[in-house]
Amino acid sequence: MRNNLTIRLITVLLLTLFALQGTAWAQVKAETPEQKAKRMSWWTDARFGMFIHWGLYSLPARHEWVKNYERLTNEQYQKYFDNFNPDLYNPKEWARMAKEAGMKYVVLTAKHHEGFCLFDSKFTDYKATKTPFGKDIIREYVDALRAEGLKVGFYYSLIDWHHPDYTIDSNHPQRQNSDSAYIRLNKGKDMAKYREYLINQVRELLTNYGEISVIWFDFSFPGKNGKDKKDWDSEKLLKMVRQLQPGIMVNDRLDLKEYENGWDFTTPEQFKVAKWPEVNGKQIPWETCQTFSGSWGYYRDEKTWKSTEQLLVLLIESVSKGGNLLLNVGPTARGMFDDRAQLALSNMGQWMKFNSRSIYGCTQAPAKFKAPENSLMTYNPTTNRLYIHLLEYPLQNFTLPGYKGMVKYAQFLHDGSEIKITAKSGHWLKEDDNPNDLNLSLPVSKPNVEIPVIELILN
C-alpha cells in the first residue's frame, strides 16, 4: 500500500513539474498572430539587411571554417589570436556603407564557431580585448549602427571549437570515425558547463548593449554525434532571450521548430526558394542569407563573386516571394571591407537610391496579377502599387496579361517618367491575344539602370 501511495505521489509531483515547465514555455509563446506581426513589422518592411562574418579566420583568409576544414587544434590556431590587430577597423564606415547600399539592419558575428568573442565577455579570455587590438569591437559597432539609424543584430554561434567543455562532434575540427574515439576524446568534458557559458554570454550580449533587434543563433544538427535543443537547453535560452529583449527577432536554428513561437523566421541559406515557404500550409516569415562569393569570412583568393545583376535579382526575388535578403560581407584582418565588397555595395546602393520603393514595405503580388515574361513583381499593400522588374528589356510593346481595368497610371520608377498605356485592339490584336491585356509603350533604348522597374498605380 505504502509503495503504491509513494508511486502515486511521485507521479503527481512529476506531472506537476511538467505542467509548470509547460506553463513557463507557454509564457514564452503567449503571443497572438497579430501581436507577432506587429512586433516583426519593422523587419518585414525593411526587406534588406547586412550580415557580417568577422573573426580570427580573417587572418588565414581562406574560409571561416578553416579550423574545421584543415582540422587545426587550438594550439595551431593560436597564432591568429596572437596576431589579431585590426588597426583599420572603423564601424562608422561599415554603417555608412550598409545604409548607402539600402540596408536597414546589420547582424554581426559576436562569436562564430571558432569560439573567439568580439565582445568583452567576463566569462572568457578568448576575446578581442585580450588580443593586441585590445578593444570591445561590439561596443563600437553598436554605437556606429545606432548613429546611422540602423537596427542592431548579433549572430551567436551555439557551436564552439575552442571551449574546453564543448564535446567533440561530427562538425568539430577533431571529429572522429568511431564511437569509441568520441568517447575517449570527450572524457572529462562537461556540456552542462558549456551550456552555462553559452547562456551567460547571450545574457551579456542582450543586457550590456541596449536594445537588440535580431539575434541569429547558429546552428543545431540533431542525430548521431550531433547536437540539438537538449545540448543548448534551447527552451531556457529562448525564454531568457524573450524576457531580456521582448521585441527581438529570433531565427529558427535552436531546434525548436515544433513550437509555433520557438522561432520568428526561417533561414534558407545560399539558395533561392521556389516559392514562399510554408508550414502546415501557412506562409511563414523568411530570410535568405547569401554571400557575395563562396565564403562568409574574408577569403583572399576566392574568385566566384556575383555580379550586380545577380545580387539585385537575389534581393528582388526574395521580396517577390514575401522574404528578406541578408547579404554578407567578410571584413579583412585589418578591419576593412575589401574593394570587391565595397564595389558591390556601391552598385546595389546606386540601384536602391532610385528603386527602393519597389523593395521597402513590399511583398508577393496578389495572385490576380500575372508576371509578364522575364520579369519579377513586388507589391506594396499599403500604397496599392505594383512593381514590375524587367530582367530582360523588351521591345517597344510590353504586354500586361489580363490587366485591363486594373491600372490607373504607369511610370518608370527610377525617374518617374510616364509610360503610355494602351489596350490591344484593331490590327494589333492577334487571334491568340487576350482583349483584357494592356500594352505598355516602352522607349526603344533601355534606361541606364541595371534592372529597370515599372511602377503601376492601381485602381
N, C-alpha and C positions, 0 to 999 in steps of 0.2 A: 504493500500500500504506500509506504513512505517513498519507495523508489519511483512508483508511478506519479505520486504527487510532486516529487522533485523534478521528474522529467517534464511534467506539465508546467511547472513554474519556470523552468529553463526555457521551454518553448515559448511561453508567453513573453518572457523577457527578451528573447531573440526577436520575436515578431515586433515587439515594441521598438526595439533598436532599429530594425529595418524600416519601420514606419517613420521613425524620427529622421532617419537618413533620407528617406523618400521625401519627407516634408521639406528638409533642408534643400534638397535638389530641386523640389518644386518651386522654392523661393527664387532659385536662380532662373528658372524658366517661366515664371509668372509674368508673362507679357503677351498682350493681345497682338494679333497681326497688324492692327492699326498702330499700336504703340511702337512695334518693331519698325514698321515702315517709316514712321516719323523720326525715330532715332537714326535710321540709316539714310534719311533723305539727302543730307549733305553729300554723302558718298555716291549715291545713285545719280545725283545731279552733276557731280564732278567728272566722273567717267574716265579720268586720265590722271595717273599718278606715277611717281618715280620710285623705283626700287634701287637701293644702293648696297652692293655687296663689297665690304671692305674689311680687311683683317691682315694677319701676318702673311697670308698667302699672296698678297700683292708683291712681296719681295721676290719669291721664286718666279712669280709672273707666268705660271704655266698651269692655271686652273685652280679654282678654290678647293677642289678635292685632292690637291696634290699630295697631302699627307696620306690620304687613303689610297690613291692610285699607286703611289710609289712605296706604300707600306712603311712609312717612316715612323720611327719611335719618337717618344717625347724628347729624348736626348739628341737625336738627329735634327729635330725640328727647332730646337732651342736657339739656333743661330739666327733665326728670323725674329724671335723675340728680342734677342740681344742687340739687333741692328735696326729695330723699328723706330724710325725718327722722321715722320712725315712733315718736314720743315715748311713745305708749301701749302699745308692744309689751311684752307680758308672757306669755312662753311657758308660765309656770306655769298661767295661766288657760286657755290653749289646751289644755294637757294635762289639766287638770281637766275641762273641758267634753267632751273626747273620751272620757275614762274614764266620766264620768257618762252619756254617751249610749250606753255599752255597747261602745265600740270598743276593740280590743285592740292596734292598731298604727297608726302615723301615717307618711305619706310626704309630705315637703315638697320643693318645687322649689328645690333648691340652685342650679340655673341653668336658666332657661327659654329659649325660642327667642331672646328679645331679647339674650341673651348676658350679662346682668347676674348677678353672683355674690353670693349671700347669705353666702358664707363668705370667709375671709381667705386667698385664694389668692395664692401668691407669683408666679404666672405672669401676673397682670394687675392693672391698677389699676381695672378696671371692676367694682368690688365695694363691698359695703356699708361696709367700713371706710374707704373714701375719700370717702364721702358725708358730709353734715352729721351723720348719725346716728353714724357712726364706730365701730360695734361689729360683732363677728363674730356674726351672727344665728344661724348654725348651732350654734355652741358653746352658747349659752343654750338653744336648742331641744332639743338632745341631752340636756343635763343635766335639763331640766324633764320630759322624757318618762321618763327612767330613774327619776326620783324618784316617778313615779306607776305604775311597773311596766309601762309601755307599750313595745312593740318599736319600734325606731328605723328609719325608712326614708328614703332620699333619692331624689328624682327628678333626673335629669341629662339635659338636652337635648343630643342629638347635633348638632342644628341650632344655628347661631349667627349671628344677623343683625348682629352688631357686629364680630366678629373680622376684621381686615384680610385674612387669607389664606383665609377661608371663601368659596368660589366662589359666585357668584350662580346660583340655580337656580329651578325652577318654583314653589317655595314662599317665595322671598325677596321682601322688600318692593320691591326693584328688579328684579323678574322682567321678562323681555323677550318680544317676539313673534317674534324671528327668531334663527337660529343665529349669524348674523354679529354681532348685537348682544351675545349672550352672550360670544362670542369676544373682542370688543372690550373689554367691561367686566371680563372675568376676566383680561385680560392683566396679568401680574406677580403674580397671586395664586397661592399655593402650598398646595394641600391637604395636602401632606406636613407642612408646618409646623403646619397646623391639627390634623392627626391627632396630632402630638406634643403639642400643647397639650391636646387632649381627654384623651389617655391620662395626661398628667401631672396634670391636675385630678382625674380619677377616682382616681388613686393617692392624692392628697392626702385626698380625702373618705374613702377606705377605710383610711387609715393614721392620720390625726390625731384621729379622734373615737371610738375604741374600737370595740366590736362593733356592726356594722351588719347588720340583719336583712333588709332589702329594698333593692335598687337597681332603679329604674324608668327605663330608657332610653327616649327618645322623639325622633325616630322615623325609620325608613328608608322611602324612597319610590323604589324602583327604576324605571328607564325613562328615556326621553329627558329630558334636563335635570333628572334626579332624582339621588338618592344611595342607595347600597346598602352592603353589607358591605365592599366594597373601599375605599370612601371613609372608613369609620370604622376600617378594619383590625379588624373585629369579632372575628375569631378570637384575635388577640393581646390585644385588650381583655378578652374574656371569660376567657381563660386567666389574665390578671393578676388579675381580679376574684376568680376561684376560689382563686387562691393566697393573696391577701391576706385574704380572708374566706371560708373553706371552707364555712361554714354558711349563707351568704347566699342569698336568693331573688332570681332574675333574671327579668325579664319577657321577652316574645318579640319585641321591636322592633329587634333588632340585625340582622335579615335573615339569621338562622341557622336558619330553620325546618326545613331539610333535615337538620340534625343533631338526633338524638334528645335529646341533652343540651346543645344550644345555647341552651336556654331552660328555664325551670321551669314557667311558666304562661302561658296565652294571655289576651288582654285585650280582649274586646268592649267598645266604647266607646259610651255613650249609647244602647244599645238592649238589650232583653231577649231572651235567646236562646230559640229554640223548644224546644230540648232540650239535654241535657248535651253539650257539644262533643266531637267525636271526631277522631282522626287515624288513618287506616287501620283504622277500625272499633274503635278503642280509646279509651275515655273518658279525657280529659286534664284536668289541673288548670286551673281558670279563675277569673278575677276580672273582674267588670264594673265599670268606673269610671263614675260618674254624678255629675251636678251637682244642686244644689237648684233651679237655674233653667237658663237657656240659655247661661250663661257659666261658665268656670272661674275666671278672675280676677274681682275685685270690679267689678261693673257697677251703678253707682248707679241707673240708670233702667230696668233690666230688670225686667219685671213677671211673667213666666211662672213663678212659683215653685210647686213641687209641694206638695200637701197632705201632712199627716202620714200619712194613709192610703196615699197613693201611694208615699211613701218607705218605709213599712213593707212594702208589697207588693213593692217592689223587693228589699228585704232577704230577705223570706221566700221569694219565688220563686227568687231566686238559690240559696239554701240547698237548696230543694226539688229543684234540678237539679244539686246537687253543687258549687256555686260559692260565691265570696265577693263581697261588695259593698265597694267602695272609694268612699266618699261624700265629695264635695269641698266645701271651704269656701274662699272667696276673701276674705282679710282686707282691711280698708281701708288707705288710705295712712298712717293713724296707728297701724296695727298691731292693730286690734280686729276681732273677728268682729261683723258688723253685727247689728242687732236681729232681722232676719228669720232669719239663720242661727242665732242663739242660741235663738230660739223653736223652730225646727225640731229642733235638737239636744236641747233640753229635753224636747220632746214625745216624741221617739224614746226618750230615756232613761227617761221615765216608763213606757213600754210595756216596755222591756227589763228594767227593775228587777224586774218580776214574770213576764216571759215569756221571758227569755234562755235558759232551759233548752231551749227549742224551736229555738234557734239555735246555741249553742256545741256543738261536737262532733257536730253533726247533718249529715245528708246526704240524698240522694234515698232515698225509701222503697223497699223491695223490691217487685218487680213484682206479687206476690200481693196487695198492698194497693191496692185501687182507691179513688181520691179521691172522696168524696161531692161532689155538685154544689155549685158556688160555694165551693169550699174549696181550700186548698193544704196539702200534707202534707210534714213533715220527719220524719226518723227518726234516733235515736241508736243506733248498732250496739253500743255498749259497755253501755248500760243496757237495751237492747231495749225502748225506749219509742217510741211513735208519737205525732206531734203533728198535730192537725187544726186549721188556722187558718180560722176562719169569716169569709169575706169578706162574706157576706150572712147575717144572723142568721135562722135558720129558725124555723118554727113549732115547737110543743112536741115533736113526734115527729121525730127525726132519724135517718135510715137509714144504717147502715154496710153497704154491699153485700158480701155473702159473708163477713162477719167472724165468723160463728157458730163458737164453739170457739177463737177466737184471742185473746180479750180477757179478762183477769183482773179488771181494775178500770178505771173511768173517772172523771176529775175535771176540773174547770176548773183550768187552770194558775195563773191569777192569784191564786186564794185557796185552792186545794186542796180545794174543796168537791165532794162526791161527785155524780156523775151516774148515775142509775139505768139499768141495762142490762136490756132485756127482748128475748126472741126474739119475732118476729112470729108470732102464732098465732090460732086461732079466728076470730071475726068480724072481727078486724083484718086478717086475711090476704086480700088481693085475689087475683084469678085470675092476674095477671101478676107477683105478688110472689114473691121467692125465699125459700124456707123457711130458707136459710142466712144470710139477712140478720139483723143485730142492730138493735134500736131503742134509741136514747138518748132519755130523757125530760128535755128541757131546760126551764128556767124560762121562763115566758111573756115576761118582760121581759129584754131584752138586758142583760148585765152592763155596768157602767160602764167598759168597756175599748174602745179604738179597734178592735182586732181580737181578739175572744175566741179563746182556744186551749183545745182539749180534749186532755188528756194521757191516752193509753191505755197502761196497763201490760199488756204482752202475756204470753201463756202461753209 
